[in-house]
Amino acid sequence: MTTPMPAFPAGFRWGVSTSAYQIEGAADADGRGRSVWDTFAHQPGRIADGSTGDVACDHYHRYAEDVALMADLGVSAYRFSVAWPRVQPAGSGPAEPRGLDFYDRLTDALLARDIDPVATLFHWDLPQPLEDAGGWLARDTAHRFAEYADLVAARLGDRVKLWITLNEPFVHMSFGYGIGSHAPGRQLLFDAVPVAHHQLLGHGLAVAALRARSGSPVAIANNYSPVRLYGDTDADRAAGAAYEALHNRLFTDPLLGLGYPAGLEPGPDVLRDGDLATIAAPLDVLGVNYYNPSGIRAPEEGSPLPFELVELDGYPRTAFDWPVVPDGLRELLVGLRDRYGDALPPIEVTEGGCAYDDTPDADGRVADPERIAYLDGHLRAVRAAIDEGVDVRGYFVWSLLDNWEWAEGFTKRFGLVHVDFPTGTRTPKSSYHWYRDLIDRR
Ligand code: GBH
């Protein structure tokens, strides 16, 4: 942090990210339906602190205050997600205009402060009626998603500056349907793979729906984790390749026209003629979420997985125990360019950030030097990737606010702004001031 942050290309987007269920609260307001996360969070034993997102940051009622915080921060873009159960409470059928009204107000408030609205259509909050009909295991959900995309684009298509169809379909498949630590809490292991195909199909159908209503660019946000091999046997290398295919390629190879990785193709009952072309609809931007690399080695005999995850040693760790490896982001960005070449669209880093304890001092101030170091290191890694010729157009910090961190409830704080739960009082942390200065100097 001693040398000044190098310059970024003109027009580089400085952003912050959030998602609907993690911040909005107002679970019963204005005709909102239930999502799989409402159901899951209300089941005993699912969430670390027994909390739910019923109130969260109450952003639904406090959005104007949050937009003012972003205006003061000086960000050029805000990535939020639209809650499907607000817009279409049953997951199909008519739109709930009051739900759309909220995003309309939010979008206008952002534009009034010169902040680009970047809207994610699906950040894991599937309407419960669709889950009851099979969720993303059912092909029909892909079609329902495209219909919902059309409803949102009909209302916001003239003002949203960048669309993101899905957030981290890998996490939704693996945590939600594979191991069950996220909603809907299914434990299907590799039988969850049709969820990949139906999400990708939903993405492709939604791209067409968005393009019919809006001239704005369209993206998807995938999460990636570069492999660090532990061990150098053939079995270790095979484990690394298996993890790479599942975590880093399953959702990107088909999007960029390469089809499914070998061994992960959906069965003939799932993959239909024309699906791969629908999925490979041209993307304007690839959203990249990066938190950390993964340590991988060969699994024990009899393991249900073709790899074993190992803790990376030798790095500082966040409160989540995730290792802090800024160069992994450079490696990832360069690796995407090397693998996909001309098929790779421009990239925006749609998430990056870290959890720390962030306890206010006696004067109510929150000093978070670790988060500053994290962001500083990761932005330098982006800059280094740009120097190596990767076309990176923006970086969105996860997150603007401390929020409801899924299965961890309120126990993990990712915000540039501290939120006191349950009062909801917002206090910018020292990282907020650091990010503001950084943007201000651009
Ligand atoms: C994102 O997911 C989500 O989009 C967002 O909603 C969420 O709040 C945010 O990140 C923070 O969690 O333990 O070393 O094996 C992140 C996906 C998957 C990234 C698990 C880190 C664990 C790495 N994460 N992964 S490790």
Residues whose N, C-alpha, C, O or C-beta is under 5 A from the ligand:
A	BS01	GBH	E168 V171 Y291 P293 W322
